[in-house]
């Protein structure tokens, strides 16, 4: 009986450890640094490219120069990694650095070489290392790298935290779904109305903006997107020719009053900053059907409409980007793929 009791006690202890350990290591999704805390990890004034978010907790983002990124054994002596904020630097290996910042935040730099120093204080935008240019040096702590680049991540109180929602030099990270998500409809960096896509778009480091203008009724202009956009007149995959009426509705339920939306913009064949700006749709169009369907009279004027002429477009497939600006969050968009007939 005693042996059985001891065995049951041992099993209970093992089970407790099995379930408790992962819980202690889990990242906190609410851990997001202030938007004016960190700059991008490459020098101000330079433009690099980025890939999709990855890591065990989706805590990391890679940066490098050009597209494609430099091949192994390229000259990376001028590709400097810099400190994203003031702090105390620690060399973790021949290819790794960590910098401890205020409020328990730590920035992590991996796949680097020629580390300038391994201790002491550093300032924001101060060069700290070059990008490693051989696979052996880049992955000195394990893992792998397919090209010369910087692996950048953040920790909070020593714990890996998801990088989604983090702002670097005014650009906010929208991490998408899976690891290394390359779809610009899901994974992108955005700053106001402009969005940049992974793997392709150059990301210019202009430093941390001097001010972050708060949106009406909210603390900052970088809150999560929450707008709902619907298009009634243009189904996805529609074949069009000549004048094309575009009508629908947009709301943000998070707004304390009104529809929660103040602008609707349209772009062709690319998101804001890349595609062609078509114009601003008329908004606050009467939509009693929307108010009735949603059971809220404040959405009675949630409609928008825009008259677009596709006659000048070359025949073939095109993509419309329909943006709505929320009064309590930021810009959101949906897309419609269309085929222009000859």
NUMARTOR-296449 format. One line per 3 residues: for each residue y, z negated, x of C-alpha. Coordinates in Angstrom, 1 decimal. Layout:
residues N
Y:Z:X ~ ... .
//
This chain:
residues 342
0.0:0.0:0.0 ~ 2.4:-0.9:2.8 ~ 1.6:2.4:4.6 .
2.3:4.3:1.4 ~ 5.6:2.5:0.9 ~ 6.7:3.3:4.4 .
5.8:6.9:3.9 ~ 7.8:7.2:0.7 ~ 10.8:5.5:2.4 .
10.6:8.0:5.3 ~ 10.4:10.9:2.9 ~ 13.4:9.7:1.0 .
15.4:9.3:4.2 ~ 14.5:12.9:5.3 ~ 15.5:14.2:1.9 .
18.8:12.4:2.0 ~ 19.6:13.9:5.5 ~ 18.5:17.4:4.3 .
20.9:17.4:1.4 ~ 23.8:15.4:3.0 ~ 24.2:17.4:6.2 .
25.2:20.8:4.7 ~ 27.6:19.0:2.3 ~ 29.4:17.4:5.3 .
29.7:20.7:7.0 ~ 30.9:22.7:4.0 ~ 34.5:24.1:4.3 .
37.2:23.1:1.9 ~ 38.7:26.2:0.1 ~ 41.9:24.2:-0.5 .
42.7:24.0:3.2 ~ 45.4:26.5:3.7 ~ 48.2:26.1:6.3 .
51.9:26.4:5.3 ~ 53.0:30.1:5.1 ~ 55.6:29.5:7.9 .
53.2:27.8:10.3 ~ 51.4:30.6:12.2 ~ 52.3:34.0:13.5 .
49.8:36.8:14.3 ~ 47.8:36.2:17.5 ~ 49.2:39.2:19.4 .
52.8:39.7:20.7 ~ 55.8:40.1:18.4 ~ 56.9:43.7:18.3 .
53.4:45.1:18.8 ~ 51.2:46.8:16.1 ~ 47.4:46.1:16.1 .
44.7:46.8:13.6 ~ 42.3:44.4:11.9 ~ 38.9:44.4:10.3 .
37.2:42.5:7.5 ~ 36.9:38.8:7.2 ~ 33.6:37.3:8.5 .
32.0:34.2:9.9 ~ 29.7:31.6:8.5 ~ 32.5:30.3:6.3 .
34.6:33.5:6.2 ~ 36.9:31.9:8.6 ~ 37.5:34.7:11.1 .
39.4:38.0:11.4 ~ 39.3:40.4:14.3 ~ 42.3:42.2:15.9 .
42.7:44.9:18.5 ~ 44.7:48.0:19.3 ~ 44.4:51.4:17.8 .
41.7:53.1:15.8 ~ 39.0:53.2:17.1 ~ 39.3:50.0:19.2 .
39.2:50.4:23.0 ~ 35.8:51.1:24.5 ~ 34.1:48.8:26.9 .
35.5:48.8:30.4 ~ 38.8:50.1:29.2 ~ 41.9:48.7:30.9 .
42.8:45.7:28.7 ~ 45.1:44.0:31.3 ~ 48.1:44.8:29.0 .
46.5:43.6:25.8 ~ 47.7:40.0:25.6 ~ 46.5:37.4:23.1 .
49.2:34.9:22.3 ~ 49.5:31.4:20.8 ~ 50.1:31.6:17.0 .
52.1:28.3:17.1 ~ 53.1:25.5:19.5 ~ 50.3:23.2:20.5 .
47.9:21.9:23.2 ~ 45.6:24.5:24.7 ~ 41.9:23.9:25.6 .
39.7:26.3:27.4 ~ 36.2:26.2:25.8 ~ 34.5:28.8:28.0 .
35.3:31.8:30.2 ~ 35.8:33.8:27.0 ~ 37.1:31.1:24.5 .
40.2:29.1:23.9 ~ 41.3:26.6:21.2 ~ 44.8:25.4:20.6 .
45.4:22.1:18.7 ~ 48.5:22.2:16.4 ~ 50.2:19.8:14.1 .
48.6:18.3:11.0 ~ 45.0:18.7:12.2 ~ 45.1:22.5:12.6 .
43.3:24.3:15.4 ~ 43.5:28.0:16.2 ~ 40.4:29.6:17.8 .
40.4:32.7:20.2 ~ 37.1:34.3:21.3 ~ 36.1:37.5:23.2 .
38.9:37.0:25.8 ~ 39.2:36.9:29.6 ~ 41.7:36.2:32.3 .
42.7:32.9:30.6 ~ 46.0:31.9:32.1 ~ 45.4:28.1:31.9 .
43.0:25.7:30.4 ~ 45.2:22.8:29.4 ~ 48.8:21.7:28.6 .
51.4:22.7:26.0 ~ 52.0:26.3:24.9 ~ 54.7:27.8:22.7 .
54.4:30.3:19.9 ~ 54.0:33.9:21.1 ~ 53.2:32.7:24.6 .
50.6:34.9:26.3 ~ 47.3:33.0:26.9 ~ 44.6:35.6:27.8 .
43.6:39.3:27.8 ~ 41.0:40.8:25.5 ~ 37.7:41.0:27.3 .
36.6:44.5:28.3 ~ 32.9:44.0:28.9 ~ 30.2:42.9:26.3 .
28.9:40.3:28.7 ~ 32.3:38.6:29.1 ~ 33.3:39.0:25.5 .
30.2:37.2:24.2 ~ 29.9:34.5:26.9 ~ 29.2:31.9:24.2 .
26.7:34.0:22.3 ~ 27.0:36.5:19.4 ~ 28.0:40.1:20.1 .
31.0:42.4:20.0 ~ 30.9:46.2:19.4 ~ 34.3:46.9:21.1 .
37.1:45.1:22.9 ~ 38.9:42.9:20.4 ~ 40.0:39.4:19.6 .
38.0:37.2:17.3 ~ 40.5:34.8:15.6 ~ 39.8:31.8:13.4 .
41.2:28.5:12.2 ~ 39.9:25.0:11.9 ~ 41.3:22.1:10.0 .
40.4:18.6:11.3 ~ 37.7:20.2:13.4 ~ 36.0:22.0:10.5 .
35.8:25.8:10.0 ~ 37.8:26.8:6.9 ~ 38.0:30.1:5.0 .
40.9:32.2:6.2 ~ 41.5:33.6:2.7 ~ 45.1:32.8:1.6 .
46.3:32.1:5.1 ~ 49.7:33.7:6.0 ~ 50.2:35.0:9.6 .
53.7:36.4:10.4 ~ 54.4:36.7:6.7 ~ 51.2:38.7:6.0 .
48.8:36.9:3.6 ~ 45.1:37.5:3.9 ~ 43.0:38.5:0.9 .
39.5:38.3:2.2 ~ 37.5:40.4:-0.3 ~ 33.9:39.8:-1.2 .
31.3:40.0:1.6 ~ 31.5:39.8:5.3 ~ 33.4:42.7:7.0 .
34.5:44.0:3.6 ~ 36.2:47.4:4.3 ~ 37.4:48.2:0.7 .
41.1:48.0:0.5 ~ 40.9:47.2:-3.2 ~ 39.3:43.9:-2.2 .
40.1:43.1:1.4 ~ 43.7:43.6:2.6 ~ 46.8:41.9:4.1 .
49.9:41.9:1.9 ~ 53.5:41.0:2.2 ~ 55.5:41.3:-1.0 .
54.6:44.7:-2.5 ~ 53.2:46.2:0.7 ~ 49.4:46.1:1.5 .
47.6:47.1:4.6 ~ 43.9:48.2:4.7 ~ 41.3:47.0:7.2 .
40.2:49.2:10.1 ~ 42.9:51.8:9.5 ~ 46.5:50.5:9.0 .
48.6:49.4:11.9 ~ 49.8:45.8:11.5 ~ 53.3:45.2:13.0 .
53.9:41.6:14.2 ~ 57.6:40.9:13.2 ~ 57.2:37.2:13.7 .
57.4:34.5:11.1 ~ 60.0:35.3:8.4 ~ 63.0:33.0:8.6 .
62.7:32.2:4.9 ~ 60.1:32.3:2.2 ~ 61.8:33.0:-1.1 .
60.2:31.0:-3.9 ~ 59.1:32.9:-7.0 ~ 60.7:31.5:-10.2 .
58.9:28.4:-11.4 ~ 56.7:28.2:-8.3 ~ 56.7:26.8:-4.8 .
56.4:30.1:-2.8 ~ 56.0:33.8:-3.1 ~ 52.4:33.8:-1.8 .
50.6:32.2:-4.6 ~ 47.2:33.8:-5.7 ~ 47.4:36.9:-7.7 .
46.8:36.3:-11.4 ~ 48.1:39.3:-13.3 ~ 46.0:41.2:-15.8 .
46.6:44.9:-16.0 ~ 45.1:47.3:-18.5 ~ 45.6:51.1:-19.0 .
44.9:52.5:-22.4 ~ 45.6:56.2:-22.0 ~ 44.0:57.1:-18.7 .
40.3:56.3:-18.3 ~ 38.9:56.2:-14.8 ~ 37.7:59.7:-13.7 .
39.9:61.5:-16.3 ~ 40.6:65.2:-15.8 ~ 44.4:65.8:-16.1 .
46.7:68.8:-16.1 ~ 50.5:68.9:-16.5 ~ 52.3:66.0:-18.2 .
50.2:62.8:-18.2 ~ 51.4:59.8:-20.4 ~ 50.4:56.5:-18.8 .
50.5:53.5:-21.1 ~ 49.0:50.0:-21.1 ~ 49.9:46.4:-20.8 .
50.2:43.7:-18.2 ~ 50.4:39.9:-18.5 ~ 50.1:36.7:-16.4 .
48.6:33.8:-18.4 ~ 49.7:31.4:-15.6 ~ 53.4:31.9:-16.5 .
54.9:29.1:-18.5 ~ 56.6:31.5:-21.0 ~ 57.0:35.2:-21.7 .
54.6:37.8:-20.5 ~ 54.7:36.6:-16.9 ~ 55.4:40.1:-15.6 .
58.8:41.7:-14.7 ~ 58.0:45.0:-13.0 ~ 55.3:47.7:-13.1 .
55.3:50.3:-10.3 ~ 53.1:53.3:-9.7 ~ 51.9:54.9:-6.4 .
49.8:58.0:-5.8 ~ 46.9:58.4:-3.3 ~ 47.5:55.1:-1.5 .
48.6:51.5:-2.0 ~ 52.3:50.4:-1.6 ~ 53.5:51.2:1.9 .
51.1:54.2:2.2 ~ 50.9:56.1:-1.0 ~ 53.7:58.1:-2.7 .
55.9:56.0:-4.9 ~ 56.0:57.7:-8.3 ~ 58.4:55.3:-10.0 .
58.9:52.2:-12.1 ~ 57.3:52.2:-15.6 ~ 59.2:51.1:-18.6 .
58.2:47.5:-19.4 ~ 58.6:45.1:-22.3 ~ 57.3:47.8:-24.7 .
56.3:46.4:-28.1 ~ 52.5:45.7:-28.2 ~ 51.8:43.6:-31.3 .
48.1:44.5:-31.0 ~ 47.9:42.8:-27.6 ~ 49.6:39.7:-29.0 .
47.1:39.6:-31.9 ~ 44.1:40.3:-29.7 ~ 45.1:37.5:-27.2 .
46.2:35.1:-29.9 ~ 49.6:34.5:-28.4 ~ 52.9:35.9:-29.7 .
54.6:35.8:-26.3 ~ 52.5:38.9:-25.3 ~ 54.1:41.0:-28.0 .
56.2:42.9:-25.5 ~ 53.6:43.2:-22.7 ~ 53.4:47.0:-22.9 .
54.4:49.5:-20.3 ~ 54.6:53.3:-20.3 ~ 55.4:56.0:-17.8 .
55.6:59.8:-18.2 ~ 54.1:61.5:-15.1 ~ 53.8:65.2:-14.5 .
50.8:66.2:-12.4 ~ 51.6:69.9:-12.4 ~ 52.8:70.0:-8.8 .
49.7:68.2:-7.4 ~ 47.0:70.2:-5.7 ~ 43.8:70.5:-7.7 .
41.2:67.9:-6.9 ~ 40.6:64.2:-6.9 ~ 43.5:61.7:-6.6 .
44.0:58.0:-7.1 ~ 46.7:56.2:-9.0 ~ 47.7:52.7:-8.0 .
49.3:50.7:-10.9 ~ 51.1:47.5:-9.7 ~ 52.4:44.6:-11.8 .
54.6:41.9:-10.4 ~ 54.0:38.4:-11.6 ~ 56.8:35.9:-12.0 .
54.6:33.1:-10.8 ~ 52.4:34.8:-8.2 ~ 52.8:38.2:-6.5 .
51.9:41.8:-6.9 ~ 48.5:42.8:-8.3 ~ 47.2:46.3:-8.8 .
44.4:48.4:-10.4 ~ 43.4:51.9:-9.6 ~ 42.5:55.0:-11.6 .
40.7:57.9:-10.1 ~ 41.7:61.2:-11.7 ~ 40.9:64.9:-11.2 .
43.8:67.3:-11.3 ~ 42.6:70.6:-12.9 ~ 43.9:73.9:-11.5 .
//
